[in-house]
Every structure is written in structure tokens, then in C-alpha cells.
């Protein structure tokens, strides 16, 4: 039986006149002396979400379990000093999220981009969006939602990409217990764009241990397999009969140690799933994750055609969570809603071109329930 979070908060909300609220406070100061702010959103059920203007980091989304206890289900470090020291988690990623192999060619001109020794550009390359302070466009609070819009101005040539791009990202917490991210971008020169938030989820709570017993469904019949450097080959592979089959609810750890060649390349899950879409750009359900012990459930919807499922394989104990525990591989599942990796070099993949006069839009919605 599935209950909405509101049911778990009947006693908390009783007699309360709360509406959607957002507060802007100082979070800390960077080592370079810049002030960082945190935007705290609440809804009428007591649910809370927090976003930093540093990298658009989502540092807190609190959801209750069957006992009504609020737990932060997003992985983040304890403070700004820790975030700067070890790198932001659950942050804005672009100009092109995921991987591009050997640069891009746009309107007949080739752009090499910043590449590793294998010719791969990861998450746009340096300087990363995740380490930039975004401008505050404004906050809003209504009877049923509250949020903030942050802006990043990415100049022509930034990370090697053409075009001056203006990116607005709006974070909203609703009374329906949805935490939503809306992206909008424009350019003055034809470019490619693929934005996401590299959100790490653990439905048992930040720093609570591994997610291998949490149960996941991904609404996809295919993945895009990769070469040894994790750049898609351009093929589509059916998930049936493979470790990538999450078409029905399956513990995340059930096939995590498979010797499938693709699992060896990624050292676990680090693959783009081709989502079933009712139509291009529709806000469709992409994935569902449930923590059986607490009942906390995430239902993730997106307008994007793909989602990168990543079992946090690179966490190695070098990052301390806000809960004070070290973070290790499989301590979270990242679900990065996106266009496909290396789409600019794969004509059979959905296009990621953005031209002057056009507006890029994308929405990702996290709905939290109790199962």
C-alpha cells in the first residue's frame, strides 16, 4: 500500500497555517572570500529542501518514512569547507553533462574541448559549473509552493564550447511533496547543451550506508552501451536478460557484481538508459526507488529522453557525509536525467543543438511517497 507523505504528516500539519516558504541565509564563505547563500524551502507538511547558490548544490531534501521521521535523502558534505575540499555532490552539471568523445563539430567548425588523455570530455570539463557561484534571479512563495531561480552566464568559449549561454535553474518545493528542477537556456551562437543535476540519493538517509537492498525500477527497455572509455558506441542494447534489467522492481545490488563486460567497464552501473516516452519532451516517470526498511520512495519524472544510472562507484572513503560517516561505493544511487552522452557525435541520438532564438527547457521532478 502506498501512502502520500501528507498522510505521515497529519499530526504535524494539524492546526498549522503554513504555506510554501523560502528563506535566504548565508551558508558560508569560500576560500577566495565569496559569500555563499542557502535557500531553504518548506511546504505545509513540514517537508524541507535546501539549495546553495554555489554550484546549484542540493544539500538537503527531507522526506519521512513510515514512522514520520524526516531524513535527508540527498548526499552532501557537512559544510562549505568540506564541499570545496572534496568537490560538490548533487550539483548543477554542464554545459554538456556526461561524456563527449574527441570534441564536437558545429556548423562545420570543430571544437576540441577539454579532454582527458583518452579524448573524453566529462561533464563539460573545467571550470565546472558545480564550482561556480550562481546569481539569484529571485525567490517566490505561494500557498502551494516555494522556490528560487538561479542564473549562470556562460560566456562564448566557456569550457571550449561556442556561444554565450544564459542558464536559469528554478528549484521548487510543492505541497504535493514534489521537489522540481526546471532548466531554461538561450544562446547567441549555435552550440550544444545538456544540463542535469548530479543528485546522489539514499532513501535510508545521507550517510546511512549502502543502497544495495533498496529496490529500483527504471522505465526503460534499452541502454546505450559504451566503449572502454565510457563513450557510447551509438548502439542500443536491450536490457532483457542482462544486469541492466530494472523493468520490474529489483534490488540495486542484485547484479552489481556481474561480470558482464559493460559492468566491468563502469565498475558497476554507470550507463545511460533510453527512457520510454509517451511523446518527446513529456514529463514521464523515469525511475522509482524504495527503501524497504523505512518505506521512503522516490518517483523520478523527467522531460529528458535518458537517465544515467550511477552506483557511485568512485566514492572511496575520501568524502565525509553530513552525517559524519565516510562515503564509499554504492552508498548512493545517482539518477542523472539527461540527453544521451556524446549525442553531438551520434546522428542517431536525439539532437542537443541549441540555436539563437531557441529556448532550451528541461524539467526533472522528484516525488516522495511512503510505501
Number of C-alpha atoms within 10 A of each C-alpha: 4 10 14 15 25 22 15 20 18 12 12 14 16 10 8 11 8 14 19 23 22 25 17 15 12 11 16 15 13 15 11 6 8 11 14 18 20 21 20 22 30 27 26 24 24 21 25 22 23 22 24 24 25 28 24 30 24 27 27 22 26 20 29 26 23 17 11 19 12 16 20 23 24 28 30 29 27 14 13 18 14 16 20 14 11 12 15 23 22 24 24 25 26 21 24 26 27 28 22 27 23 20 20 20 14 14 7 7 9 12 15 16 23 20 18 12 7 10 16 22 25 21 23 27 24 16 11 17 22 24 20 14 20 23 14 15 13 11 19 15 20 14 14 16 23 24 28 23 21 23 21 21 14 19 16 16 13 19 21 18 27 21 21 19 25 15 22 20 24 20 24 24 31 25 21 17 24 20 24 20 20 18 21 16 20 22 24 17 16 20 24 21 22 25 27 28 24 24 22 25 25 27 30 27 24 28 24 19 17 20 24 20 15 25 20 24 19 25 21 23 18 20 23 22 21 20 11 14 13 19 22 24 14 19 13 16 15 16 17 12 7 13 20 25 20 21 16 11 16 19 20 23 20 13 18 18 13 15 13 14 11 21 18 13 17 18 19 25 26 21 27 27 28 24 23 17 19 10 10 12 14 15 19 21 20 27 23 20 26 27 23 17 13 18 21 27 29 25 18 23 20 27 24 27 25 26 26 24 20 22 28 22 17 15 15 13 12 11 20 19 20 19 15 13 15 18 25 19 18 24 24 31 28 23 24 26 31 25 27 30 30 25 23 23 17 15 10 10 18 14 16 18 15 21 16 14 10 13 13 17 17 22 21 25 24 21 21 29 25 25 19
